[in-house]
Amino acid sequence: MARFIPLLAVAVVTAGAAWSSPTVYPTGTTIYDPAQTWSGFTVISALGTQAVLVIDMNGHLVKRWDGYNNSAGGPARILPGGDVMAATGSRPPHQESLAIEERDFDGKVIWQFGHNLQVTTADGANIWSLRQHHDWQRADFPAGYYSPGATPAATGAKTLILTHVSRRVPDIADVMLEDDRLIEVTPDGKIDWEWTAGDHIGEFGFSAAARAAIKTGPGPNAGRNGFDWLHTNSATYVGPNRWFDAGDKRFAPDNVLISSRQASFLAIVARNGAIVWRLGPDFSQSEELKAIGQIVGQHNAHIIPNGLPGAGNLLVFDNGGASGYGFTTPLAPKGTDALARANSRVLEINPVTLELVWHYQAPGKFFASNISGAQRLMNGDTLITEGPDGRIFEITHEGKIAWEYINPLFSGPQSSNAVYRAYRVPYSWIPQLPHPDEKAVVPPKADEFKVP
């Protein structure tokens, strides 16, 4: 079970790691065992370069699309045939994108949607914006990554988009909210379903102390004129699954699984708007939850798609760091960000019994306080994005690293190589690219690796 570490300790560890981390280290593919991996192209949403990158297993850059907004818009995805789909445009200082855009292999725009809400830019112009942030999904691609049971089409599917809406809800807080709103957009650009989080605060399992902490919590973020009270960072269709097939209507394929980073809960939103399933925010409320351990600041929650090992289970990147409302401690007297842990975990959970089926952690060696994600692969391995450090690695069920890659592209004033998220797709999904040579990479022993 997770062990709580005081917030101050997390700050010290995080700051210390930043100040004392190595400045010279290998980049590119550093480990590759072709016999163990599920090989294919890896699609990378790189933050600093603001581009969608595709690499082969040996780390060679084989395709690049520029002009996408990964820092606000979240993951990029490749569709069979070599099309790319991701967020584009921005409105600083808001953490938002102006549109979702699909392009073909050569960069021609095939589909775009941004006609959601009118906003005012920093220079005073009024424009239409999608106000999208963090996540989006295609209805025919529910978890956003490869599985035998889902073959997304080039066009014709609905798109689920996580957006912001600015509004006041006095029952939540006495300031302007940057509330989370889900919209579903048809192929011809019409919004046919929507849901707003603030209308359902009573369904999220908050204690009276948590409601009080939110009520008197942080005011508007600097320049953004909005309290990002939930900071929802993922929204995925549940997708076809064994639970629904067995009669559990909570897991209807077109229901939506959301994840609130700031409040440390996950929930399924039914099409009528009701919350029909929830995990968190307080993981001390049952023996099953205690066995999972407190989830803190999580990202990329989704149901593993049909056809993959673990299908139907919940997979989530449990970041650690600090989050939560209402858990008052001497280091968090206002009950905000009192849940703290200085390491990350990847968790696979049976969503019906709440059994912790599988997990990966490496205390002291694995900590991504933000962004990041995980993908279940066909061979049972898991591809993990440790985002802030630009590290992507594939591990076996037993936790052995079969492939590892460090993003070599650094940019910006902080010289960051951060990756929002990465996905692996079959070689055949990008037919314009030749099947690459695959060469094993065996790293030298750490005590023998020296710079001449």
C-alpha positions in Angstrom: 0.0 0.0 0.0 1.2 3.5 -0.7 2.9 5.4 2.1 2.1 9.1 2.6 5.1 11.4 2.7 4.5 14.9 4.1 4.2 17.6 1.4 7.4 19.3 2.6 9.3 16.2 2.1 8.0 15.9 -1.4 9.1 19.4 -2.2 12.6 18.8 -0.8 13.0 15.5 -2.8 11.6 17.0 -6.0 13.8 20.1 -5.7 16.8 18.1 -4.8 16.4 15.8 -7.8 16.1 18.8 -10.1 19.3 20.4 -8.7 21.4 17.3 -8.5 20.2 15.2 -11.5 22.8 14.2 -14.1 23.6 16.6 -16.8 25.3 14.1 -19.1 23.5 10.9 -20.0 22.6 8.8 -23.0 19.6 9.7 -25.2 17.8 7.8 -27.9 17.2 4.1 -27.5 19.3 2.8 -24.6 17.8 -0.7 -24.2 16.2 -2.9 -26.8 15.5 -6.6 -26.7 13.8 -7.5 -30.0 12.8 -11.0 -28.7 10.9 -9.5 -25.7 9.3 -6.4 -27.1 6.1 -5.8 -29.1 7.9 -3.9 -31.9 6.4 -1.1 -33.9 6.5 2.6 -34.4 6.3 4.8 -31.3 4.3 8.0 -31.6 5.5 10.8 -29.3 3.7 14.0 -28.3 6.8 16.1 -27.5 6.2 19.2 -25.3 9.2 21.3 -26.0 9.3 20.8 -29.8 5.5 21.1 -30.2 5.6 18.4 -32.8 4.3 14.9 -33.3 7.2 12.5 -33.7 7.4 8.9 -34.9 10.5 6.8 -34.1 11.4 3.2 -34.8 12.6 0.8 -32.1 16.2 1.9 -32.5 15.2 5.5 -31.9 15.5 6.8 -35.4 13.2 9.7 -36.2 11.2 8.5 -39.2 8.4 11.1 -39.4 7.6 14.5 -37.9 4.6 16.7 -38.1 5.1 20.3 -36.8 2.6 22.8 -35.6 0.7 20.8 -32.9 0.0 22.0 -29.4 1.1 19.1 -27.1 1.5 21.2 -24.0 -2.2 22.0 -23.7 -3.9 19.6 -26.1 -2.5 16.3 -24.8 -1.8 13.2 -26.8 -1.4 12.8 -30.6 -2.7 9.6 -32.2 -1.9 7.9 -35.5 -4.8 6.2 -37.4 -4.4 3.3 -39.8 -3.1 4.6 -43.1 -0.7 7.2 -41.6 -3.1 10.0 -40.7 -2.2 12.0 -37.5 -4.7 13.6 -35.2 -3.9 16.1 -32.4 -4.6 19.5 -30.9 -3.4 22.7 -32.6 -3.3 26.4 -31.7 -3.1 28.0 -28.2 -4.3 31.0 -26.1 -1.6 31.8 -23.5 -1.7 31.8 -20.6 -4.7 29.5 -20.7 -3.7 25.8 -20.9 -6.0 25.2 -23.9 -5.9 24.5 -27.6 -7.9 26.2 -30.3 -8.8 23.1 -32.3 -8.5 19.4 -33.0 -7.0 18.7 -36.4 -6.5 15.5 -38.5 -3.9 15.6 -41.2 -2.8 13.0 -43.7 0.8 11.7 -43.9 1.9 14.7 -46.1 0.3 17.2 -43.8 -2.9 18.1 -45.6 -5.7 18.9 -43.2 -8.5 16.4 -43.5 -10.8 17.4 -40.6 -10.8 20.2 -38.0 -13.1 21.4 -35.3 -12.7 24.5 -33.2 -16.1 26.2 -33.3 -17.0 25.7 -29.6 -16.9 28.9 -27.6 -15.9 32.5 -28.3 -12.9 33.8 -26.3 -10.8 36.9 -26.0 -7.1 36.7 -26.8 -4.3 38.5 -24.8 -4.3 41.2 -27.5 -8.1 41.8 -27.2 -9.3 39.9 -30.3 -12.5 37.8 -30.1 -12.1 34.4 -31.7 -13.7 31.0 -31.8 -11.9 28.4 -29.7 -12.3 24.7 -28.9 -10.9 25.4 -25.4 -9.7 21.8 -25.4 -7.2 20.6 -22.9 -5.4 17.4 -21.9 -7.4 14.7 -23.8 -9.7 13.7 -26.6 -10.9 10.4 -28.0 -12.4 9.0 -31.2 -15.6 6.9 -30.7 -14.1 4.1 -32.8 -10.8 4.2 -30.8 -12.0 4.3 -27.2 -8.6 4.1 -25.3 -6.7 5.9 -28.1 -4.2 3.1 -28.8 -3.9 -0.1 -30.7 -5.9 -3.2 -30.0 -7.2 -6.0 -32.2 -10.8 -5.0 -31.4 -10.6 -1.4 -32.6 -9.7 -0.3 -36.1 -10.5 3.4 -36.4 -11.5 4.8 -39.7 -9.9 7.7 -41.4 -13.2 9.7 -41.2 -16.7 9.4 -40.0 -16.5 8.9 -36.2 -17.6 11.1 -33.4 -14.9 12.7 -31.2 -15.1 13.1 -27.4 -13.3 16.3 -26.3 -12.3 17.6 -22.9 -12.8 21.3 -22.7 -13.0 24.3 -20.3 -15.9 26.6 -19.7 -15.7 29.7 -17.5 -18.6 30.2 -15.1 -19.5 31.0 -11.5 -21.0 28.3 -9.3 -21.4 29.7 -5.8 -22.0 26.2 -4.3 -18.5 25.3 -5.3 -16.4 28.4 -4.7 -16.8 32.2 -4.6 -14.5 32.8 -7.6 -14.8 32.3 -11.4 -14.3 28.6 -12.2 -12.4 27.1 -15.1 -14.8 24.2 -15.1 -14.4 21.0 -17.0 -16.9 20.3 -19.8 -17.1 17.2 -22.0 -18.5 17.6 -25.5 -19.1 15.0 -28.2 -18.7 16.3 -31.8 -20.2 14.6 -34.9 -18.1 14.3 -38.1 -19.9 17.3 -39.6 -19.0 19.5 -36.6 -22.1 19.5 -34.4 -22.1 19.0 -30.6 -24.6 16.3 -29.9 -23.8 15.6 -26.2 -22.2 17.6 -23.4 -21.6 17.3 -19.6 -20.2 19.8 -17.1 -18.4 18.7 -14.0 -19.5 21.5 -11.7 -23.1 20.4 -12.0 -22.3 17.1 -10.3 -20.1 18.1 -7.3 -22.4 16.2 -4.9 -21.6 12.9 -6.8 -17.8 12.9 -6.5 -17.6 11.6 -2.9 -16.2 14.7 -1.3 -16.3 15.0 2.5 -17.6 18.1 4.3 -13.9 19.0 4.9 -13.1 18.6 1.2 -16.1 20.8 0.2 -14.8 23.4 2.6 -11.3 23.2 1.2 -12.6 23.7 -2.3 -14.9 26.5 -1.2 -12.0 28.5 0.3 -9.4 27.1 -2.0 -7.1 28.8 -4.5 -8.4 31.8 -6.4 -8.0 32.2 -10.1 -4.7 31.1 -11.7 -2.5 34.0 -12.6 -3.8 35.5 -15.9 -6.4 32.7 -16.5 -9.3 34.2 -14.6 -10.5 30.8 -13.4 -10.1 28.3 -10.6 -9.2 25.0 -12.2 -10.8 23.2 -9.2 -10.8 19.6 -10.6 -8.0 19.7 -13.2 -9.5 16.8 -15.1 -6.7 15.4 -17.2 -8.2 12.4 -19.0 -11.5 11.5 -20.6 -12.0 8.2 -22.5 -14.9 6.2 -23.7 -15.3 3.0 -21.6 -15.3 1.0 -24.8 -16.6 -2.5 -25.4 -15.9 -4.7 -22.4 -16.7 -7.9 -20.6 -18.5 -6.2 -17.6 -21.1 -4.7 -19.9 -21.5 -7.9 -21.8 -22.2 -9.6 -18.5 -25.0 -7.1 -17.8 -23.3 -4.3 -15.7 -24.7 -1.2 -17.3 -22.3 1.1 -15.5 -19.7 0.0 -18.1 -21.7 0.9 -21.2 -19.2 1.3 -24.0 -20.3 4.9 -24.7 -20.1 6.0 -21.1 -17.0 8.2 -20.3 -14.2 7.5 -17.7 -12.8 10.8 -16.3 -9.8 11.4 -14.0 -9.5 14.4 -11.7 -5.8 15.1 -11.0 -6.4 17.7 -8.3 -9.1 15.8 -6.4 -7.6 12.3 -6.8 -10.7 10.5 -8.0 -11.8 8.6 -11.1 -15.4 8.3 -12.2 -17.6 7.0 -15.0 -20.1 9.5 -16.4 -23.3 7.9 -17.9 -24.9 9.3 -21.0 -27.7 10.8 -18.7 -25.0 12.7 -16.9 -25.0 10.7 -13.6 -21.9 9.4 -12.0 -22.4 5.6 -12.0 -18.9 4.4 -10.8 -16.2 6.1 -8.8 -12.7 5.3 -7.4 -11.5 7.7 -4.7 -11.0 10.4 -3.5 -10.5 8.8 -0.1 -8.8 5.4 -0.4 -9.1 4.6 3.3 -12.8 3.9 3.2 -12.7 0.1 2.5 -10.2 -2.7 2.7 -10.2 -3.0 -1.1 -9.2 0.7 -1.4 -6.6 0.4 1.3 -5.0 -2.5 -0.7 -4.8 -0.3 -3.7 -3.3 2.6 -1.7 -4.1 6.3 -2.1 -3.9 7.4 -5.8 -2.3 10.9 -6.1 -2.3 13.2 -9.1 -3.0 10.5 -11.6 -3.1 10.6 -15.4 -4.3 8.6 -18.4 -7.0 6.5 -16.7 -8.7 4.1 -19.2 -10.2 0.6 -19.6 -7.8 -1.8 -21.4 -9.4 -2.5 -24.7 -10.7 -5.9 -25.9 -8.2 -8.2 -27.4 -5.3 -7.1 -25.1 -4.1 -8.9 -22.0 -6.0 -7.5 -19.0 -8.9 -6.4 -21.2 -11.7 -4.8 -19.1 -9.4 -3.8 -16.3 -8.6 -0.2 -15.4 -5.0 1.0 -16.2 -3.9 4.3 -14.7 -0.6 6.2 -14.2 -0.5 7.1 -10.5 1.9 10.0 -10.6 2.4 10.9 -6.9 3.4 14.4 -6.1 0.6 16.3 -4.2 -3.1 16.6 -4.6 -6.4 16.1 -2.8 -8.9 18.2 -0.8 -9.9 17.9 2.8 -7.1 15.8 4.2 -5.8 18.4 6.6 -2.3 18.0 8.0 0.2 20.4 9.8 1.8 20.9 6.4 -1.5 21.5 4.6 -3.6 23.3 7.2 -6.2 24.4 4.6 -6.8 20.8 3.4 -5.3 21.3 -0.1 -2.6 19.1 -1.6 -2.2 17.1 1.7 -2.0 13.8 -0.2 1.7 13.5 -1.1 4.0 10.8 -2.3 7.4 11.1 -3.9 7.2 8.1 -6.3 5.0 7.0 -9.2 3.1 3.7 -9.9 1.3 2.2 -12.8 -1.8 0.3 -11.6 -4.0 -2.3 -13.2 -7.3 -2.6 -11.2 -10.3 -4.8 -11.7 -13.0 -2.1 -11.7 -15.7 -4.4 -10.3 -14.0 -6.1 -7.4 -11.4 -3.4 -7.0 -8.6 -6.0 -6.9 -5.2 -4.7 -7.6 -4.3 -7.1 -10.4 -0.9 -5.8 -11.3 1.3 -2.8 -10.6 4.7 -1.4 -11.4 6.8 0.9 -9.2 10.5 1.5 -8.6 10.9 3.7 -5.5 13.6 6.2 -5.8 14.0 5.5 -9.5 10.6 6.2 -11.0 8.8 9.5 -10.3 6.9 11.7 -12.8 5.0 14.3 -10.9 2.9 15.4 -13.9 1.8 14.4 -17.5 2.8 10.7 -18.3 0.8 7.6 -19.2 0.7 3.8 -19.9 -0.4 1.5 -22.7 -1.0 -2.2 -22.6 0.7 -4.0 -25.5 -0.3 -7.1 -27.4 2.4 -9.3 -25.8 1.3 -8.4 -22.3 4.1 -5.8 -21.8 3.2 -2.2 -20.8 4.6 0.9 -22.5 5.2 3.6 -19.9 5.7 7.3 -20.5 7.7 9.0 -17.7 6.9 12.4 -19.1 8.9 15.1 -17.4 12.2 13.4 -18.1 11.3 12.4 -21.7 11.7 8.7 -20.8 9.6 6.0 -22.5 10.1 2.4 -21.6 8.5 -1.0 -22.2 8.4 -3.4 -19.2 7.4 -7.1 -19.0 4.7 -8.3 -16.7 7.6 -9.1 -14.2 8.9 -5.6 -14.4 12.0 -6.1 -16.6 12.8 -3.3 -19.0 12.7 -4.6 -22.5 13.0 -1.3 -24.3 14.0 2.2 -23.2 14.2 5.5 -25.0 15.2 9.0 -23.8 13.9 11.9 -25.9 17.1 13.6 -27.3 15.2 16.8 -28.4 15.7 19.6 -25.8 14.2 23.0 -26.2 13.0 26.1 -24.3 14.5 28.2 -21.5 14.5 25.1 -19.2 16.1 22.9 -21.9 13.2 20.4 -21.5 12.9 17.1 -23.4 9.5 16.4 -21.7 7.0 14.1 -23.5 3.3 14.4 -22.8 2.5 10.8 -23.8 3.7 8.1 -26.2 1.9 5.2 -28.0 3.1 2.2 -29.9 1.4 1.3 -33.2 2.0 -1.6 -35.7 4.4 -0.9 -38.5 1.5 -1.5 -40.9 -0.5 1.5 -39.6 2.0 3.8 -41.4 2.4 2.1 -44.8 4.3 5.1 -46.2 7.3 4.2 -44.0 9.5 1.2 -44.8 9.8 -1.6 -42.3 12.9 -0.7 -40.3 15.8 -2.8 -39.4 15.7 -3.9 -35.8 19.0 -4.1 -33.9 19.4 -5.1 -30.3 20.7 -2.5 -27.9 22.5 -3.8 -24.8 23.6 -1.0 -22.5 27.1 -1.0 -21.0 27.5 -1.7 -17.3 27.0 1.5 -15.3 30.4 1.1 -13.6 32.2 0.8 -16.9 30.5 3.6 -18.8 32.9 6.6 -18.9 33.1 9.7 -21.0 36.6 9.7 -22.6 
